[in-house]
Amino acid sequence: MTDRPDVEDLLRSLAPQVLGLLARRLGDFDACEDAVQEALIAAARHWPAHGVPENPRGWLLQTATRRYTDQMRSESARRRREERVAREPARPEAPAADDSLALLFMCCHPTLTPASAIALTLRAVGGLTTAQVAAAYLVPEATMAQRVSRAKQRLKASSVQFEVPAPGTPDWPGRLRSVLHVLYLLFNEGYTASMGPVLHRADLSGEAIRLARQAHRILPTEGEVAGLLALMLLTEARRPARTGPHGELIPLAEQDRTRWDRRLIQEGAALLIGTFANEGRPGEYRLLAAVAAVHNHAARAEDTDWPQIHGLYELLEHVTGSPLVTLNRAVALAMVDGPSAALALLDRLDTDDRGPLAGHHRVHAVRAHLLDMAGEPMSAVNHYRLAAALTTNAPEQRYLTTKAAQLRQRAPVASRGGAPPSTAEDGCGSDAQ
């Protein structure tokens, strides 16, 4: 958008706030999003040259409102809509938290399929590009662009109300589930970017945590909301130790654990303990948070309680049925029962050209690690290379290529077991592994 990272970060953080406020005032999400996008383009051109205005949010809101008014003037309903906007009394700007969360729930309306709702929200609230959303779903960019467009048109046709729904309504469980999954994917994109030159994007993971905090404040008794926030905090705590001085990836087993953010670990652990105390059967996010907590509890990589992690992944398989959870369980199983058992589990996964894991680089990364543990270094080299060819994140690609090169150099020496590669277990959860 602009070659000024500070301006780009500011625009990314303000975009969902301005869109939420404008959509609440005017009620036309599709037209409001177009108006906000034009305002962002104008800011990207104007601010680097003339300076950031004293009230950047107000500047964007005013510019977007003007763009919206211009759009309405060209439509047949111009007079009626302009009269409605003119009659509406001026309101003080609501807190950005309220608008962002209302926007989040609106994008997850039950008139949309869960996949469309998540894609639209990642675009409107998370600020991801269509290409990044497509990468999160493992679908072509053109397919995702069509999905987002159809979702916007359906929202427009259904006259969705701009509000946070009340707990207990019939559509509440499905909408909350979609909202949580959106935040989960958004955090994962920030913690390990699907593409690009850097490993993580703190702006996206920070936005996901911000929205999850808002959701938890409004819904303090929802165990999975607290579980998701705990998962994010426990995972984000490791970020300072995940990269070296040149941005290179440092796997979990090699990280300097004194650099982990103990404040975030304590906050996440307290949240997690509270959810298990207040509710019975845990869901997906509390179980993933429990996995993260076990990793964070170990002072050294060799102190990790792998049997407990394996047991948690077994529970997760029953809850989600996700093949990515099974992939993670294979890593834990290797640390408990050895690589042969883990390779047998991996062989049972559907990884053919039409399966859900087709083309997923982490399948090859995990298999490479297991083959190395099993004493098959040259087979491991081939799978590390395949994994490197499939990933579009530069630090991950360099890490996997380096692993292949190092393994090839020592191939004549019998491979030894060890902690799993970061591409297998250093992430937010099943969709991040």
C-alpha positions as CSV (number, residue, x, y, z in Angstrom):
1,M,0.0,0.0,0.0
2,T,2.9,2.3,0.9
3,D,6.6,2.1,1.3
4,R,6.3,3.6,4.8
5,P,5.9,0.7,7.3
6,D,4.8,3.0,10.1
7,V,2.0,4.4,7.9
8,E,1.0,1.0,6.6
9,D,0.8,-0.4,10.2
10,L,-1.3,2.6,11.3
11,L,-3.7,2.2,8.3
12,R,-4.0,-1.6,8.9
13,S,-5.0,-1.0,12.6
14,L,-7.4,1.8,11.7
15,A,-9.2,0.2,8.7
16,P,-11.5,-2.2,10.7
17,Q,-12.3,0.6,13.2
18,V,-13.3,3.0,10.5
19,L,-15.2,0.4,8.5
20,G,-17.1,-0.7,11.6
21,L,-18.1,2.8,12.6
22,L,-19.2,3.7,9.0
23,A,-21.2,0.4,8.6
24,R,-22.9,1.0,11.9
25,R,-24.0,4.5,10.9
26,L,-25.0,3.8,7.3
27,G,-25.9,0.2,7.2
28,D,-24.5,-0.7,3.8
29,F,-21.5,-2.9,4.4
30,D,-20.6,-3.5,0.8
31,A,-20.6,0.3,-0.2
32,C,-18.9,1.2,3.1
33,E,-16.1,-1.2,2.5
34,D,-15.5,0.2,-1.0
35,A,-15.5,3.8,0.5
36,V,-13.0,2.8,3.3
37,Q,-10.7,1.2,0.7
38,E,-10.7,4.4,-1.3
39,A,-9.9,6.4,1.9
40,L,-7.0,4.1,2.7
41,I,-5.6,4.6,-0.8
42,A,-5.9,8.3,-0.4
43,A,-4.2,8.2,3.0
44,A,-1.4,6.0,1.6
45,R,-0.7,8.6,-1.0
46,H,-1.2,11.8,1.1
47,W,0.2,10.9,4.5
48,P,3.8,10.0,3.6
49,A,4.2,13.3,1.7
50,H,2.3,15.6,4.0
51,G,2.5,13.9,7.4
52,V,0.1,11.9,9.4
53,P,-2.9,14.1,10.6
54,E,-3.4,14.8,14.2
55,N,-6.6,12.6,14.2
56,P,-5.9,9.9,11.6
57,R,-9.0,7.9,12.5
58,G,-11.2,11.0,12.0
59,W,-9.4,11.8,8.7
60,L,-10.1,8.4,7.3
61,L,-13.7,8.5,8.6
62,Q,-14.4,11.8,7.0
63,T,-12.8,10.8,3.7
64,A,-14.6,7.5,3.6
65,T,-17.9,9.3,4.3
66,R,-17.3,11.6,1.4
67,R,-16.5,8.7,-0.9
68,Y,-19.7,6.9,0.3
69,T,-21.8,10.1,-0.4
70,D,-20.2,10.3,-3.9
71,Q,-21.2,6.7,-4.5
72,M,-24.8,7.2,-3.4
73,R,-25.2,10.2,-5.7
74,S,-24.7,8.0,-8.7
75,E,-27.4,5.6,-7.7
76,S,-31.2,5.7,-8.3
77,A,-31.8,5.7,-4.5
78,R,-29.6,8.7,-4.0
79,R,-32.2,11.1,-2.6
80,R,-33.7,8.6,-0.1
81,R,-30.4,7.5,1.3
82,E,-28.9,11.0,1.5
83,E,-32.0,12.2,3.4
84,R,-31.7,9.3,5.8
85,V,-28.1,10.0,6.5
86,A,-28.8,13.8,6.8
87,R,-31.6,13.2,9.3
88,E,-29.5,10.9,11.5
89,P,-28.1,13.0,14.4
90,A,-24.4,13.3,14.8
91,R,-23.1,10.7,17.2
92,P,-19.9,10.8,19.2
93,E,-17.5,8.2,17.9
94,A,-18.0,5.0,19.7
95,P,-15.0,3.1,21.1
96,A,-13.2,1.2,18.4
97,A,-13.6,-2.0,20.4
98,D,-17.4,-1.9,20.1
99,D,-17.4,-1.3,16.3
100,S,-14.7,-3.9,15.5
101,L,-16.4,-6.6,17.5
102,A,-19.8,-5.8,16.0
103,L,-18.2,-5.8,12.6
104,L,-16.7,-9.2,13.4
105,F,-20.1,-10.7,14.3
106,M,-21.8,-9.1,11.3
107,C,-19.3,-10.8,9.0
108,C,-20.1,-14.1,10.7
109,H,-23.8,-13.9,10.1
110,P,-25.7,-17.2,9.7
111,T,-26.8,-16.3,6.2
112,L,-23.2,-17.0,5.1
113,T,-21.5,-20.3,5.0
114,P,-18.8,-20.7,7.7
115,A,-16.1,-20.7,5.1
116,S,-17.4,-17.5,3.5
117,A,-17.9,-15.8,6.8
118,I,-14.4,-16.5,7.9
119,A,-12.9,-15.3,4.6
120,L,-14.9,-12.1,4.6
121,T,-13.9,-11.3,8.2
122,L,-10.3,-11.9,7.6
123,R,-10.5,-9.4,4.8
124,A,-12.7,-6.8,6.5
125,V,-11.5,-7.0,10.1
126,G,-8.1,-8.6,9.9
127,G,-6.9,-6.6,6.9
128,L,-5.5,-9.7,5.1
129,T,-5.2,-9.7,1.3
130,T,-7.3,-12.2,-0.7
131,A,-4.0,-14.1,-1.5
132,Q,-3.3,-14.5,2.2
133,V,-6.8,-15.7,3.0
134,A,-6.6,-18.1,0.1
135,A,-3.3,-19.5,1.5
136,A,-4.9,-20.0,4.9
137,Y,-7.6,-22.1,3.2
138,L,-5.3,-23.8,0.7
139,V,-7.4,-22.7,-2.2
140,P,-6.6,-20.7,-5.4
141,E,-6.8,-16.9,-5.0
142,A,-9.5,-16.6,-7.7
143,T,-11.7,-19.0,-5.8
144,M,-11.3,-17.0,-2.6
145,A,-12.0,-13.7,-4.4
146,Q,-15.3,-15.1,-5.7
147,R,-16.2,-16.4,-2.2
148,V,-15.6,-13.0,-0.7
149,S,-17.6,-11.2,-3.4
150,R,-20.5,-13.6,-2.9
151,A,-20.4,-13.2,0.8
152,K,-20.6,-9.4,0.5
153,Q,-23.5,-9.5,-1.8
154,R,-25.4,-11.9,0.5
155,L,-24.9,-9.6,3.4
156,K,-26.2,-6.7,1.4
157,A,-29.3,-8.6,0.4
158,S,-30.1,-9.9,3.9
159,S,-30.0,-6.4,5.5
160,V,-27.8,-7.7,8.4
161,Q,-28.1,-5.6,11.6
162,F,-24.9,-4.1,12.8
163,E,-24.8,-5.5,16.4
164,V,-23.3,-8.1,18.6
165,P,-26.0,-10.9,18.9
166,A,-27.3,-11.9,22.3
167,P,-26.1,-15.2,23.8
168,G,-28.8,-17.8,23.9
169,T,-30.3,-16.9,20.5
170,P,-30.7,-19.9,18.1
171,D,-27.8,-18.8,15.8
172,W,-25.5,-17.9,18.7
173,P,-23.4,-21.2,18.8
174,G,-22.7,-21.2,15.1
175,R,-21.8,-17.5,15.0
176,L,-19.6,-17.6,18.0
177,R,-17.8,-20.7,16.5
178,S,-17.2,-18.8,13.3
179,V,-15.9,-15.8,15.1
180,L,-13.5,-17.8,17.2
181,H,-12.2,-19.6,14.1
182,V,-11.6,-16.3,12.3
183,L,-9.6,-15.0,15.2
184,Y,-7.7,-18.3,15.3
185,L,-6.7,-18.1,11.6
186,L,-5.9,-14.4,12.0
187,F,-3.5,-15.1,14.8
188,N,-1.9,-17.9,12.9
189,E,-1.3,-15.7,9.9
190,G,0.4,-13.3,12.2
191,Y,2.5,-15.8,14.1
192,T,3.7,-17.6,11.0
193,A,2.9,-15.7,7.8
194,S,1.7,-17.8,4.9
195,M,4.0,-16.0,2.5
196,G,6.6,-13.2,2.4
197,P,10.1,-12.4,3.6
198,V,9.4,-12.4,7.4
199,L,8.4,-15.3,9.7
200,H,5.8,-13.4,11.7
201,R,3.6,-10.3,11.4
202,A,3.1,-8.8,14.9
203,D,0.4,-6.5,13.6
204,L,-1.9,-9.4,12.7
205,S,-1.2,-11.5,15.8
206,G,-1.6,-8.3,17.9
207,E,-5.0,-7.5,16.2
208,A,-6.2,-11.1,16.9
209,I,-5.3,-10.8,20.6
210,R,-6.9,-7.4,20.8
211,L,-10.2,-8.7,19.4
212,A,-10.0,-11.8,21.5
213,R,-9.6,-9.7,24.6
214,Q,-12.7,-7.7,23.6
215,A,-14.7,-10.9,23.1
216,H,-13.6,-12.2,26.5
217,R,-14.6,-9.0,28.2
218,I,-18.0,-9.1,26.7
219,L,-18.4,-12.9,27.1
220,P,-16.4,-13.8,30.3
221,T,-18.3,-17.0,31.0
222,E,-17.7,-18.6,27.5
223,G,-14.9,-21.1,28.1
224,E,-13.8,-21.4,24.5
225,V,-13.4,-17.6,24.2
226,A,-11.1,-17.6,27.2
227,G,-9.4,-20.7,25.9
228,L,-8.7,-19.1,22.6
229,L,-7.3,-16.0,24.3
230,A,-5.1,-18.2,26.5
231,L,-3.9,-20.1,23.5
232,M,-2.9,-16.9,21.8
233,L,-1.1,-15.5,24.8
234,L,0.8,-18.7,25.6
235,T,1.9,-18.9,21.9
236,E,2.7,-15.2,21.4
237,A,4.9,-15.4,24.5
238,R,7.5,-17.4,22.5
239,R,7.7,-15.0,19.6
240,P,10.8,-13.0,20.9
241,A,12.8,-16.2,20.8
242,R,11.6,-17.5,17.4
243,T,13.9,-15.6,15.2
244,G,17.6,-14.8,15.2
245,P,19.4,-11.4,14.6
246,H,18.8,-11.7,10.8
247,G,15.2,-12.9,11.0
248,E,16.1,-16.6,10.7
249,L,13.8,-19.2,12.2
250,I,14.9,-20.7,15.5
251,P,13.0,-24.0,16.2
252,L,11.4,-24.5,19.6
253,A,13.9,-27.0,20.9
254,E,16.8,-24.4,20.3
255,Q,15.1,-21.3,21.6
256,D,16.5,-19.3,24.5
257,R,13.5,-19.8,26.8
258,T,14.7,-16.9,29.1
259,R,13.5,-14.7,26.2
260,W,9.9,-16.0,26.4
261,D,7.5,-13.4,27.8
262,R,6.7,-14.7,31.3
263,R,4.0,-12.1,31.8
264,L,2.0,-13.4,28.8
265,I,2.6,-17.0,30.0
266,Q,1.3,-16.2,33.5
267,E,-1.8,-14.5,32.1
268,G,-2.5,-17.3,29.6
269,A,-2.0,-20.0,32.2
270,A,-4.4,-18.2,34.7
271,L,-7.0,-17.9,32.0
272,L,-6.7,-21.6,31.1
273,I,-6.9,-22.8,34.7
274,G,-10.1,-20.6,35.1
275,T,-11.8,-22.2,32.1
276,F,-11.2,-25.8,33.4
277,A,-12.5,-24.8,36.8
278,N,-15.7,-23.3,35.5
279,E,-16.7,-25.7,32.7
280,G,-16.7,-29.4,32.1
281,R,-15.7,-31.0,28.8
282,P,-13.1,-28.8,27.1
283,G,-13.4,-27.8,23.5
284,E,-10.8,-27.3,20.7
285,Y,-9.2,-24.1,21.9
286,R,-8.9,-25.0,25.5
287,L,-7.2,-28.3,24.5
288,L,-4.8,-26.4,22.2
289,A,-4.0,-23.9,24.9
290,A,-3.3,-26.9,27.2
291,V,-0.7,-28.2,24.7
292,A,0.9,-24.7,24.6
293,A,1.0,-24.6,28.4
294,V,2.8,-27.9,28.6
295,H,5.4,-26.7,26.2
296,N,5.8,-23.4,28.1
297,H,6.1,-25.2,31.4
298,A,9.2,-27.0,30.4
299,A,12.3,-25.1,31.4
300,R,14.3,-27.1,28.8
301,A,13.2,-28.8,25.6
302,E,14.2,-32.2,27.1
303,D,11.9,-31.6,30.0
304,T,8.8,-31.5,27.8
305,D,6.0,-33.9,29.0
306,W,5.4,-35.6,25.6
307,P,3.1,-38.3,27.0
308,Q,0.8,-35.5,28.2
309,I,1.0,-33.6,24.9
310,H,0.2,-36.9,23.0
311,G,-2.8,-37.5,25.2
312,L,-4.1,-33.9,24.6
313,Y,-3.8,-34.4,20.8
314,E,-5.7,-37.7,21.1
315,L,-8.6,-35.7,22.8
316,L,-8.3,-33.1,20.1
317,E,-8.7,-35.7,17.4
318,H,-12.0,-36.8,18.9
319,V,-13.2,-33.2,19.2
320,T,-12.1,-31.9,15.7
321,G,-11.4,-34.9,13.5
322,S,-8.8,-32.7,11.8
323,P,-6.0,-34.4,9.9
324,L,-3.6,-31.6,11.0
325,V,-4.2,-32.6,14.6
326,T,-3.3,-36.1,13.6
327,L,-0.1,-34.7,12.0
328,N,0.8,-33.1,15.3
329,R,0.0,-36.2,17.2
330,A,2.4,-38.1,15.1
331,V,5.2,-35.7,16.2
332,A,4.3,-36.3,19.9
333,L,3.9,-40.1,19.3
334,A,7.5,-40.2,17.9
335,M,8.8,-38.6,21.1
336,V,6.8,-41.2,23.2
337,D,7.0,-44.5,21.3
338,G,9.6,-43.8,18.6
339,P,9.6,-42.9,14.9
340,S,8.2,-46.2,13.6
341,A,4.9,-45.8,15.3
342,A,4.7,-42.2,14.2
343,L,5.5,-43.0,10.6
344,A,2.7,-45.7,10.6
345,L,0.3,-43.1,11.9
346,L,1.4,-40.7,9.2
347,D,0.9,-43.3,6.5
348,R,-2.8,-43.5,7.5
349,L,-3.4,-39.9,6.8
350,D,-5.1,-38.9,3.5
351,T,-2.3,-37.1,1.7
352,D,-3.1,-37.9,-1.9
353,D,-3.7,-35.2,-4.5
354,R,-7.4,-34.7,-3.4
355,G,-6.9,-35.0,0.3
356,P,-7.1,-32.1,2.8
357,L,-3.3,-32.2,3.3
358,A,-2.4,-32.3,-0.4
359,G,0.4,-29.8,-1.0
360,H,0.8,-29.0,2.7
361,H,4.5,-28.4,3.3
362,R,4.3,-29.5,7.0
363,V,3.4,-33.0,6.0
364,H,6.8,-33.4,4.3
365,A,8.6,-31.5,7.1
366,V,7.2,-33.9,9.7
367,R,7.9,-37.0,7.6
368,A,11.5,-35.7,7.1
369,H,12.0,-35.4,10.8
370,L,10.6,-38.8,11.5
371,L,12.7,-40.4,8.8
372,D,15.8,-38.8,10.2
373,M,14.9,-40.2,13.7
374,A,14.4,-43.6,12.1
375,G,17.9,-43.6,10.5
376,E,16.9,-42.9,6.9
377,P,18.7,-39.6,6.3
378,M,18.6,-39.5,2.5
379,S,14.8,-40.1,2.5
380,A,14.6,-37.3,5.1
381,V,16.6,-35.0,2.8
382,N,14.2,-35.5,0.0
383,H,11.2,-34.6,2.1
384,Y,12.9,-31.6,3.6
385,R,13.5,-30.4,0.0
386,L,9.9,-31.0,-0.9
387,A,8.7,-29.1,2.2
388,A,11.0,-26.2,1.3
389,A,9.7,-26.1,-2.3
390,L,6.0,-26.0,-1.1
391,T,6.3,-23.2,1.5
392,T,6.0,-19.6,0.5
393,N,7.4,-18.1,3.7
394,A,11.1,-17.2,3.2
395,P,12.4,-17.9,6.7
396,E,10.7,-21.3,6.8
397,Q,12.0,-22.1,3.4
398,R,15.6,-21.2,4.4
399,Y,15.2,-23.3,7.6
400,L,14.0,-26.4,5.7
401,T,16.7,-26.0,3.0
402,T,19.4,-25.7,5.6
403,K,18.1,-28.8,7.4
404,A,18.3,-30.7,4.2
405,A,21.8,-29.5,3.5
406,Q,23.0,-30.3,7.1
407,L,21.4,-33.7,7.0
408,R,23.0,-34.6,3.7
409,Q,26.5,-33.7,5.0
410,R,26.1,-36.1,7.9
411,A,24.1,-38.7,6.0
412,P,26.7,-41.4,6.5
413,V,26.3,-41.1,10.3
414,A,23.4,-42.8,11.9
415,S,20.6,-40.3,12.6
416,R,19.7,-39.6,16.1
417,G,16.3,-38.7,17.6
418,G,15.6,-35.3,19.0
419,A,13.1,-32.6,19.4
420,P,10.8,-32.1,16.4
421,P,11.2,-29.3,13.9
422,S,9.6,-26.0,14.5
423,T,7.4,-26.4,11.4
424,A,5.7,-29.3,13.2
425,E,5.0,-28.0,16.6
426,D,5.9,-24.4,17.1
427,G,2.6,-22.8,16.3
428,C,-0.8,-21.8,17.6
429,G,-2.6,-25.0,16.9
430,S,-3.7,-27.6,14.4
431,D,-4.2,-25.2,11.5
432,A,-0.9,-23.6,12.2
433,Q,1.2,-26.8,12.4
